[in-house]
Amino acid sequence: MAKRTFENALTKLDRITAELEQGDLGLDNSLKKFDEGVQLVQFCNEKLEEARSQVELLLKKNDTLTATPFTEKSGGMSD
């Protein structure tokens, strides 16, 4: 199985949305697609939050653009 990326998840979410909007799925299939969509939204939100945190770290570190890996434990700041 390929590693899930933000872009792949967003593409799949678009497909699920289109399928649900068509209304051709039965109730059970619609619920499964909806649940999958919710999981994809959560994944995308996590990825966006990680990106936001990394951008903040880049902008804050000594007022220069220095890449600093983000870790939950250290908050991304290394002294």
Secondary structure, DSSP 8 states (H G I E B T S, - for coil): -----HHHHHHHHHHHHHHHHHT-S-HHHHHHHHHHHHHHHHHHHHHHHHHHHHHHHHHHGGGS-------TTTTT---
